[in-house]
């Protein structure tokens, strides 16, 4: 009896997305290779890396290499500054004018394959169709451009145009894209890193940028909750990173440490679910009425309130 096909869904949430790494490592340590992956925003970045063949350990190493050294990370960011004042006024680092493709090339580079056709695992990258008013699930063509579109946070990054559609951050309409997996699977493991805002640094009131990102997180929580009611994942992991702000990428080592408990929890819950699925499949095969045809079995954990 073969093991079930696992679909991995990675949600959006800025720097909190670094917490996807321990969950990917959990699957690796269980010996589970996802049959398909769907990702929004930062989830699309890590999803593209895993679908391209990088292991969880390799994704951890890349994350620490790019963000573990504050001075080196700031030096990379400095290379993106506008070279002339006129560039700042037109398409430089002004409000909403940062080029997401340049950011991706600077901090991720060749760690993401150039096209979807080069991937070893089927992947859906979810962005938001700004004028179409819905989610855009990208499954072919230029992978790096698709991921750039998925991370294009409004008021921070410029939108990305793909095949005539103006695309922005996928988290706007689909923060945890459980319905976007590009192929059929038996079980869905989803990682939700959106959270409610928490006070930071003892300040009574948040700053303007914090309000913008915090309001976005509030909306994403409501959207994700509605999606889960219609299409609940079989395992829902929520790493304990609520305290992390959206742009805290330079705190990568601390984020990884904070998310570490999610790894063992994910291993236990996913392992238990795989065992239950295989046991149910064996019972179905042994039943005289079901020997000739065995449908895909979808099981969910008994306790819906349990999260990592």
C-alpha positions as CSV (number, residue, x, y, z in Angstrom):
1,X,0.0,0.0,0.0
2,X,1.5,3.3,-1.1
3,X,1.6,6.3,1.1
4,X,-0.9,9.1,0.5
5,X,-0.2,12.0,-1.8
6,X,0.4,15.1,0.3
7,X,-0.4,18.6,-0.9
8,X,1.6,21.4,0.9
9,X,0.0,24.9,1.1
10,X,2.2,27.8,2.3
11,X,0.5,31.0,3.4
12,X,1.6,34.6,3.2
13,X,2.7,36.9,6.1
14,X,6.0,38.6,5.3
15,X,8.9,37.6,7.6
16,X,6.7,35.2,9.5
17,X,7.1,33.0,6.4
18,X,10.5,32.0,7.6
19,X,8.5,29.7,9.8
20,X,7.7,27.6,6.8
21,X,11.2,26.2,6.9
22,X,10.7,24.0,10.0
23,X,7.5,22.6,8.6
24,X,9.2,21.7,5.3
25,X,12.0,20.1,7.4
26,X,9.4,18.1,9.2
27,X,8.1,16.6,6.0
28,X,11.7,15.8,4.9
29,X,12.4,14.1,8.2
30,X,9.2,12.0,7.8
31,X,10.4,11.0,4.3
32,X,7.5,12.7,2.7
33,X,7.9,14.5,-0.6
34,X,5.0,16.7,-1.4
35,X,3.0,15.6,-4.5
36,X,2.0,19.3,-5.1
37,X,2.6,22.7,-3.5
38,X,0.6,26.0,-3.5
39,X,2.0,29.2,-2.1
40,X,1.0,32.8,-1.6
41,X,3.5,35.7,-1.2
42,X,6.4,34.5,1.0
43,X,4.8,31.1,0.8
44,X,5.3,31.2,-2.9
45,X,9.0,32.0,-2.4
46,X,9.6,28.9,-0.1
47,X,7.2,26.8,-2.2
48,X,9.2,27.6,-5.4
49,X,12.4,26.7,-3.6
50,X,11.0,23.3,-2.4
51,X,9.4,22.6,-5.7
52,X,12.7,23.3,-7.4
53,X,14.4,20.6,-5.4
54,X,15.7,22.4,-2.3
55,X,15.3,20.5,1.0
56,X,14.2,22.1,4.2
57,X,17.8,22.1,5.5
58,X,18.9,23.8,2.3
59,X,16.2,26.4,2.6
60,X,17.3,27.1,6.1
61,X,20.9,27.6,5.0
62,X,19.8,30.0,2.2
63,X,17.6,32.0,4.6
64,X,20.4,32.4,7.2
65,X,22.9,33.2,4.4
66,X,20.7,36.0,3.1
67,X,19.3,37.4,6.3
68,X,21.3,35.9,9.2
69,X,24.0,38.6,8.8
70,X,22.5,42.0,9.3
71,X,25.4,43.9,7.7
72,X,25.5,41.7,4.7
73,X,21.7,41.9,4.2
74,X,21.7,45.7,4.4
75,X,24.5,45.8,1.9
76,X,22.4,43.8,-0.5
77,X,19.5,46.2,0.1
78,X,21.8,49.1,-0.5
79,X,22.5,47.9,-4.0
80,X,18.9,48.5,-4.9
81,X,19.0,52.2,-4.1
82,X,18.2,54.6,-7.0
83,X,21.4,55.8,-8.6
84,X,20.0,59.2,-9.5
85,X,17.5,61.5,-7.8
86,X,15.3,61.4,-11.0
87,X,15.1,57.6,-10.5
88,X,13.7,58.1,-7.0
89,X,10.9,60.3,-8.4
90,X,10.0,58.0,-11.2
91,X,10.6,54.3,-10.4
92,X,13.1,54.1,-7.6
93,X,12.5,53.3,-3.9
94,X,9.5,55.6,-3.5
95,X,6.2,54.6,-2.0
96,X,5.0,51.5,-3.8
97,X,7.8,51.7,-6.4
98,X,10.2,49.0,-5.3
99,X,10.6,46.4,-8.0
100,X,9.7,43.0,-6.6
101,X,11.7,41.2,-9.3
102,X,14.9,43.1,-8.3
103,X,14.2,42.2,-4.6
104,X,13.8,38.6,-5.5
105,X,16.9,38.5,-7.7
106,X,19.0,40.2,-5.0
107,X,17.9,38.0,-2.0
108,X,16.9,34.8,-3.7
109,X,18.6,34.7,-7.1
110,X,19.2,31.3,-8.7
111,X,17.8,29.5,-5.7
112,X,14.5,29.7,-7.6
113,X,14.3,28.0,-11.0
114,X,13.7,30.2,-14.0
115,X,10.5,28.5,-15.2
116,X,7.7,26.2,-13.9
117,X,8.9,23.6,-16.4
118,X,12.1,23.1,-14.5
119,X,10.4,22.2,-11.2
120,X,10.4,18.6,-9.8
121,X,7.1,19.1,-7.9
122,X,4.0,20.7,-9.4
123,X,3.5,24.2,-8.1
124,X,0.8,26.9,-8.1
125,X,1.9,30.4,-7.3
126,X,-1.1,32.6,-6.2
127,X,-1.2,36.3,-6.9
128,X,-4.1,38.8,-6.9
129,X,-5.5,40.0,-10.2
130,X,-5.9,43.7,-9.4
131,X,-8.4,44.6,-12.0
132,X,-9.9,41.2,-12.3
133,X,-10.9,41.2,-8.6
134,X,-9.8,37.7,-7.7
135,X,-7.0,35.2,-7.3
136,X,-4.7,34.4,-10.2
137,X,-3.2,30.9,-9.9
138,X,0.0,30.7,-12.0
139,X,1.2,27.3,-12.9
140,X,3.4,27.8,-16.1
141,X,5.8,30.1,-17.7
142,X,8.3,32.5,-16.0
143,X,8.5,31.2,-12.4
144,X,10.5,34.1,-11.0
145,X,8.2,36.7,-12.5
146,X,5.2,34.8,-11.0
147,X,6.8,34.7,-7.5
148,X,7.6,38.4,-7.9
149,X,3.9,39.1,-8.6
150,X,2.8,37.0,-5.6
151,X,5.0,39.1,-3.2
152,X,4.1,42.5,-4.6
153,X,2.6,44.0,-1.4
154,X,0.5,47.0,-2.3
155,X,2.1,50.4,-1.3
156,X,5.5,48.6,-1.0
157,X,6.1,47.0,-4.3
158,X,5.2,47.8,-7.9
159,X,2.6,45.5,-9.4
160,X,3.7,42.9,-12.0
161,X,2.1,42.5,-15.3
162,X,1.8,38.9,-16.7
163,X,-0.1,38.2,-19.9
164,X,-1.9,41.5,-19.7
165,X,-3.0,41.1,-16.1
166,X,-1.9,43.5,-13.4
167,X,-0.9,41.3,-10.4
168,X,-0.2,42.1,-6.7
169,X,0.4,40.2,-3.5
170,X,-1.6,37.0,-3.4
171,X,-2.4,37.4,0.3
172,X,-4.9,40.2,-0.6
173,X,-7.5,37.6,-1.7
174,X,-6.1,34.2,-0.8
175,X,-3.7,34.2,2.2
176,X,-3.6,30.4,2.6
177,X,-4.5,28.9,-0.9
178,X,-5.9,25.5,0.1
179,X,-7.9,25.4,-3.1
180,X,-5.1,26.2,-5.5
181,X,-3.1,22.9,-5.5
182,X,-2.3,22.2,-9.2
183,X,-3.0,18.4,-9.0
184,X,-5.3,16.2,-7.0
185,X,-3.9,15.0,-3.7
186,X,-5.2,12.8,-0.8
187,X,-4.2,15.0,2.1
188,X,-3.6,18.7,2.5
189,X,-1.1,20.2,5.0
190,X,-1.5,23.9,5.3
191,X,0.7,26.4,7.1
192,X,-1.0,29.6,8.2
193,X,1.4,32.4,9.4
194,X,-1.1,35.3,9.3
195,X,-1.9,36.5,12.8
196,X,-3.6,39.3,14.8
197,X,-1.4,42.3,15.5
198,X,0.5,42.4,18.8
199,X,2.0,45.4,20.7
200,X,5.7,45.8,19.9
201,X,8.4,47.5,21.9
202,X,6.1,48.7,24.6
203,X,4.5,51.3,22.4
204,X,0.8,52.2,23.0
205,X,0.1,53.0,19.4
206,X,1.5,51.4,16.3
207,X,3.3,53.4,13.6
208,X,1.8,54.1,10.1
209,X,3.6,51.1,8.5
210,X,2.6,48.8,11.4
211,X,-1.0,49.8,11.0
212,X,-0.9,49.1,7.3
213,X,0.5,45.6,7.7
214,X,-1.6,44.9,10.8
215,X,-4.8,45.8,9.0
216,X,-3.8,43.5,6.2
217,X,-3.2,40.7,8.7
218,X,-6.7,41.2,10.2
219,X,-8.3,41.0,6.8
220,X,-6.2,37.9,5.9
221,X,-7.3,36.2,9.1
222,X,-11.0,36.7,8.1
223,X,-10.5,35.5,4.5
224,X,-8.5,32.4,5.6
225,X,-11.2,31.5,8.2
226,X,-13.9,31.6,5.5
227,X,-11.8,29.5,3.1
228,X,-11.1,26.9,5.8
229,X,-14.8,26.5,6.5
230,X,-15.4,25.7,2.8
231,X,-12.3,23.6,2.2
232,X,-10.6,22.7,5.5
233,X,-7.0,21.3,5.3
234,X,-6.4,17.9,6.8
235,X,-3.6,19.4,9.0
236,X,-3.4,23.1,9.8
237,X,-0.1,24.3,11.3
238,X,0.2,27.8,12.9
239,X,3.8,28.3,14.0
240,X,4.1,30.5,17.1
241,X,5.4,33.6,15.4
242,X,2.6,36.1,16.1
243,X,5.2,38.6,17.6
244,X,7.1,38.8,14.3
245,X,6.4,41.9,12.2
246,X,6.0,41.7,8.4
247,X,9.4,43.2,7.5
248,X,11.5,41.6,10.3
249,X,13.5,39.5,7.9
250,X,16.8,40.5,9.6
251,X,15.6,38.6,12.6
252,X,15.7,35.3,10.7
253,X,17.7,33.4,13.3
254,X,15.2,34.4,16.0
255,X,12.2,33.5,13.8
256,X,13.6,30.1,13.0
257,X,14.2,29.5,16.7
258,X,10.7,30.6,17.7
259,X,9.1,28.4,15.0
260,X,11.2,25.3,15.9
261,X,8.5,23.7,18.1
262,X,6.3,23.6,15.0
263,X,8.6,21.0,13.5
264,X,8.0,18.2,16.0
265,X,4.3,19.0,16.3
266,X,4.0,18.9,12.5
267,X,5.9,15.5,12.4
268,X,3.6,14.0,15.0
269,X,0.4,15.2,13.5
270,X,1.3,14.5,9.8
271,X,2.7,11.1,10.7
272,X,-0.5,10.2,12.6
273,X,-2.6,11.3,9.7
274,X,-0.6,9.3,7.2
275,X,-1.0,6.2,9.4
276,X,-4.7,6.7,9.7
277,X,-5.0,7.2,5.9
278,X,-3.1,4.0,5.1
279,X,-5.1,2.0,7.7
280,X,-8.3,3.2,6.1
281,X,-7.0,2.3,2.7
282,X,-6.2,-1.2,3.8
283,X,-9.7,-1.6,5.3
284,X,-11.2,-0.4,2.0
285,X,-9.2,-2.9,0.0
286,X,-10.1,-5.7,2.3
287,X,-13.8,-5.0,2.0
288,X,-15.4,-7.2,-0.7
289,X,-17.5,-4.3,-2.0
290,X,-14.5,-2.0,-2.5
291,X,-11.8,-4.3,-3.9
292,X,-12.4,-3.3,-7.5
293,X,-12.2,0.4,-6.9
294,X,-10.5,2.5,-4.2
295,X,-11.3,6.2,-4.2
296,X,-8.9,8.8,-2.7
297,X,-9.5,8.9,1.0
298,X,-9.6,12.2,2.7
299,X,-9.2,12.1,6.5
300,X,-9.0,14.9,8.9
301,X,-7.8,15.0,12.5
302,X,-10.4,14.5,15.1
303,X,-9.4,17.7,17.0
304,X,-9.9,20.8,14.9
305,X,-8.7,23.1,17.7
306,X,-5.2,21.6,17.8
307,X,-2.6,23.7,16.2
308,X,1.2,23.7,16.2
